[in-house]
Amino acid sequence: MPDEKFAFQPQQGFTQIMKSFTLLQQYFTIGRPNPALVLFAALLATGGQAPAQATAAVDATAGQAVAKISITNLSSQSPAPITVATHQKGAMLIFTPGAAASCELATLAETGNPVALETIPRTDPAVLHATRLTGASTVIMPGATVSGDIVLDFHHMSVSTASMLVSTNDAYVGYTGAQIPRSAGYTSYMAHAWEAGSEADSEACSDLPGPPCAEVSGNARATDGAEGHVFIRPGIRGLADVPTRYDWRGPIARIKITGLGYSYR
């Protein structure tokens, strides 16, 4: 059960509709595209309900199978749609601590848009499958769990994930190289918040796409003072507009991967 103070209580009636409209209007009028505003507008319009997760398609003749993954938000932040990819063991997919963020990761960490990361399997032979757990129309509320199917085979038994923390400049929750069980049963991992290093941590509403700034955000790209490399994000530091209730310490998500006991070729 999520802590009561983080329980999501969607607005009702005319107020709810107008707030959704306001967010969508901002998306189409601000200078820089702001996909995260669309995510919040859809949340308000649907009462916070996530769309159903489609079952992943597999090629059994190629030795592919399906495992289950679920991710629980343990923080006061709200991650955007989570990109999940299965890949070869040892492939540093999505991000490498200490290295510069890729353009695809920077886009996700700054805007919440996962589309670029999800094109990786088309160009990287180490990657078998990439998807998102919640679709494009919702964020993951504090205390909530999202689940879905992931495709694997004998050579692609590792999982990496990433999702923007929407009340930050370029922070994301991610894990690289989690292992899928080879037999029935599950393994679990604790995921930290990471900094892409592609933007400075201004914590100012002019530079953020999500709450508490969703109605006034410009989501400007503040690169002056950006760190230039991926590192563990320490939390909200009270530098500007984001209040301490959005702060976190330590791991902020639990990843559970369940194998179904298939005989992988």
C-alpha positions as CSV (number, residue, x, y, z in Angstrom):
1,M,0.0,0.0,0.0
2,P,1.4,3.5,-0.8
3,D,1.7,6.0,2.0
4,E,-1.6,7.8,2.4
5,K,0.0,11.2,1.8
6,F,1.0,10.1,-1.7
7,A,-2.4,8.6,-2.7
8,F,-3.6,9.9,-6.1
9,Q,-7.0,11.6,-6.0
10,P,-7.9,12.8,-9.5
11,Q,-10.0,15.9,-9.8
12,Q,-13.6,15.5,-11.0
13,G,-16.0,17.2,-13.4
14,F,-15.4,20.6,-15.0
15,T,-12.2,21.4,-13.1
16,Q,-10.6,18.1,-14.2
17,I,-11.4,18.7,-17.8
18,M,-10.2,22.3,-17.8
19,K,-6.9,21.3,-16.2
20,S,-6.3,18.6,-18.8
21,F,-7.1,21.1,-21.6
22,T,-4.7,23.6,-20.1
23,L,-1.8,21.1,-20.1
24,L,-2.5,20.0,-23.6
25,Q,-2.6,23.6,-24.7
26,Q,0.8,24.2,-23.2
27,Y,2.2,21.3,-25.1
28,F,1.2,22.7,-28.4
29,T,2.2,26.3,-27.7
30,I,5.5,26.3,-25.8
31,G,8.7,26.6,-27.8
32,R,10.2,23.2,-26.9
33,P,8.1,20.0,-27.3
34,N,7.1,18.8,-23.8
35,P,5.9,15.2,-23.9
36,A,5.6,15.0,-20.2
37,L,2.8,17.5,-20.2
38,V,0.8,15.2,-22.4
39,L,1.4,12.4,-19.9
40,F,0.0,14.4,-17.1
41,A,-2.9,15.7,-19.1
42,A,-3.9,12.1,-20.0
43,L,-3.5,11.1,-16.3
44,L,-6.1,13.7,-15.3
45,A,-8.4,12.9,-18.1
46,T,-8.4,9.1,-17.4
47,G,-8.5,9.4,-13.6
48,G,-4.9,8.0,-13.3
49,Q,-5.7,4.6,-14.8
50,A,-2.9,2.9,-16.8
51,P,-3.8,1.3,-20.1
52,A,-3.8,-2.5,-20.4
53,Q,-0.4,-4.0,-21.1
54,A,-0.3,-6.0,-24.4
55,T,1.2,-9.5,-24.4
56,A,4.6,-9.6,-26.1
57,A,4.8,-11.5,-29.4
58,V,7.5,-14.2,-29.5
59,D,9.1,-16.3,-32.2
60,A,9.1,-19.8,-30.7
61,T,10.9,-21.3,-33.7
62,A,13.9,-19.0,-32.9
63,G,14.0,-20.1,-29.3
64,Q,12.3,-17.0,-27.9
65,A,10.2,-17.0,-24.7
66,V,8.4,-14.6,-22.4
67,A,9.2,-13.6,-18.8
68,K,7.4,-11.2,-16.5
69,I,8.7,-7.9,-15.1
70,S,7.2,-5.5,-12.6
71,I,8.5,-2.2,-11.3
72,T,7.3,-0.6,-8.1
73,N,7.8,3.1,-7.5
74,L,9.2,3.5,-3.9
75,S,9.7,7.3,-4.1
76,S,7.7,10.5,-4.0
77,Q,8.6,11.1,-7.7
78,S,6.5,10.0,-10.6
79,P,8.5,8.3,-13.4
80,A,7.4,8.6,-17.0
81,P,6.8,5.5,-19.1
82,I,9.5,2.9,-18.4
83,T,11.7,1.6,-21.3
84,V,12.6,-2.0,-20.8
85,A,15.0,-3.9,-23.1
86,T,16.4,-7.5,-23.1
87,H,19.9,-7.9,-24.3
88,Q,23.1,-9.9,-24.2
89,K,24.9,-10.3,-20.8
90,G,27.6,-7.7,-20.5
91,A,26.2,-5.3,-23.0
92,M,26.0,-1.9,-21.2
93,L,22.7,-1.0,-22.6
94,I,20.9,2.4,-22.1
95,F,23.5,3.9,-19.8
96,T,27.1,3.5,-18.5
97,P,27.9,5.1,-15.1
98,G,30.7,7.6,-15.5
99,A,30.2,8.0,-19.3
100,A,28.4,10.6,-21.2
101,A,24.7,10.0,-21.8
102,S,23.7,9.0,-25.3
103,C,21.4,11.3,-27.2
104,E,18.6,8.8,-26.7
105,L,19.1,8.7,-23.0
106,A,19.4,12.5,-22.8
107,T,16.0,12.8,-24.6
108,L,14.4,10.4,-22.2
109,A,15.9,12.0,-19.1
110,E,15.0,15.5,-20.1
111,T,11.6,15.1,-21.6
112,G,10.2,11.7,-20.5
113,N,9.9,10.6,-24.2
114,P,11.1,7.0,-24.5
115,V,10.6,6.6,-28.3
116,A,14.3,7.1,-29.2
117,L,15.5,4.4,-26.8
118,E,13.0,2.0,-28.1
119,T,14.5,2.1,-31.6
120,I,17.8,0.5,-30.3
121,P,16.9,-3.1,-31.3
122,R,16.8,-2.0,-34.9
123,T,20.5,-1.1,-34.9
124,D,22.1,-3.0,-32.0
125,P,22.6,-6.8,-32.4
126,A,23.2,-7.1,-28.7
127,V,19.5,-6.1,-28.1
128,L,16.6,-8.5,-28.7
129,H,13.6,-6.6,-27.6
130,A,12.6,-3.2,-26.2
131,T,9.2,-2.0,-25.0
132,R,7.6,0.3,-22.4
133,L,5.6,-1.0,-19.5
134,T,2.8,1.6,-19.2
135,G,2.1,3.0,-22.7
136,A,2.5,6.6,-23.6
137,S,-0.4,8.1,-21.6
138,T,0.5,7.8,-17.9
139,V,3.1,8.2,-15.3
140,I,3.8,5.9,-12.4
141,M,2.4,7.3,-9.2
142,P,4.2,6.9,-5.8
143,G,3.5,3.4,-4.5
144,A,2.2,2.1,-7.8
145,T,3.5,-1.0,-9.6
146,V,3.5,-1.5,-13.4
147,S,4.0,-4.9,-15.1
148,G,4.5,-6.4,-18.5
149,D,6.0,-9.1,-20.6
150,I,9.6,-9.2,-21.9
151,V,11.0,-11.3,-24.8
152,L,14.2,-13.3,-24.3
153,D,16.2,-16.2,-25.7
154,F,19.3,-18.1,-24.6
155,H,21.6,-15.3,-25.7
156,H,19.6,-12.4,-24.4
157,M,18.9,-13.0,-20.7
158,S,19.7,-9.5,-19.3
159,V,17.4,-6.6,-18.7
160,S,18.0,-2.8,-18.6
161,T,15.4,-0.1,-17.8
162,A,15.2,3.7,-17.7
163,S,12.4,6.2,-17.0
164,M,12.5,10.0,-16.4
165,L,11.7,11.4,-13.0
166,V,9.4,14.1,-14.1
167,S,10.0,16.6,-11.3
168,T,13.7,16.9,-12.3
169,N,15.8,18.4,-15.0
170,D,17.4,15.2,-16.3
171,A,17.2,12.6,-13.6
172,Y,15.9,9.1,-14.3
173,V,15.4,5.8,-12.5
174,G,17.3,3.0,-14.2
175,Y,19.0,-0.3,-13.9
176,T,21.4,-2.0,-16.3
177,G,22.1,-5.7,-16.6
178,A,19.5,-7.3,-14.3
179,Q,19.4,-11.1,-15.0
180,I,16.3,-13.1,-16.0
181,P,15.9,-16.3,-14.0
182,R,16.6,-19.4,-16.1
183,S,14.0,-21.4,-14.2
184,A,10.6,-20.8,-12.7
185,G,10.9,-18.2,-9.9
186,Y,11.9,-14.6,-9.6
187,T,14.8,-12.3,-8.8
188,S,14.5,-8.7,-7.6
189,Y,16.7,-5.6,-7.8
190,M,16.7,-2.2,-6.3
191,A,17.1,0.7,-8.8
192,H,18.6,4.1,-8.0
193,A,18.0,7.5,-9.5
194,W,20.6,8.5,-12.0
195,E,21.6,11.8,-13.5
196,A,22.1,11.9,-17.3
197,G,24.4,14.9,-16.9
198,S,23.0,16.5,-20.0
199,E,21.3,19.4,-18.2
200,A,22.2,21.5,-15.1
201,D,20.1,20.8,-12.0
202,S,18.4,24.1,-11.7
203,E,15.2,22.7,-10.1
204,A,13.5,25.7,-11.6
205,C,10.0,25.6,-13.1
206,S,11.2,27.3,-16.2
207,D,13.3,24.1,-16.9
208,L,11.0,21.3,-15.7
209,P,8.2,19.4,-17.3
210,G,6.4,17.9,-14.3
211,P,4.9,18.8,-10.9
212,P,5.0,21.1,-9.1
213,C,5.5,23.0,-12.4
214,A,3.2,21.3,-14.8
215,E,1.0,24.4,-15.3
216,V,3.8,26.9,-15.7
217,S,6.6,24.9,-17.1
218,G,8.7,26.1,-20.0
219,N,10.9,22.9,-20.0
220,A,13.8,24.9,-21.2
221,R,17.0,23.0,-21.8
222,A,19.5,24.4,-19.2
223,T,22.8,23.1,-20.3
224,D,25.1,25.7,-18.7
225,G,26.7,23.8,-15.8
226,A,25.7,20.3,-17.0
227,E,27.9,17.6,-15.5
228,G,28.5,15.8,-18.8
229,H,28.4,12.2,-17.4
230,V,26.0,9.7,-15.8
231,F,26.1,9.5,-12.0
232,I,23.8,8.6,-9.1
233,R,21.5,11.6,-8.4
234,P,21.5,12.6,-4.7
235,G,17.9,13.9,-4.6
236,I,16.2,17.3,-4.6
237,R,18.5,19.9,-3.1
238,G,16.1,22.8,-2.7
239,L,17.8,25.0,-5.2
240,A,14.7,26.7,-6.6
241,D,11.0,25.7,-7.1
242,V,10.8,22.0,-6.4
243,P,9.8,21.5,-2.7
244,T,11.4,18.8,-0.5
245,R,8.3,16.6,-0.6
246,Y,9.7,15.5,-4.0
247,D,13.0,14.5,-2.5
248,W,14.4,10.9,-2.2
249,R,17.3,9.0,-0.7
250,G,18.7,5.6,-1.7
251,P,17.0,3.3,-4.2
252,I,13.7,4.5,-5.5
253,A,12.2,1.5,-7.4
254,R,12.0,-2.3,-7.0
255,I,12.4,-4.4,-10.1
256,K,11.0,-8.0,-10.0
257,I,11.7,-10.4,-12.9
258,T,9.9,-13.7,-13.0
259,G,11.0,-16.6,-15.2
260,L,8.4,-19.0,-16.4
261,G,10.6,-22.1,-16.4
262,Y,10.9,-22.4,-20.2
263,S,13.8,-24.4,-21.8
264,Y,15.6,-21.7,-23.6
265,R,17.6,-22.8,-26.7
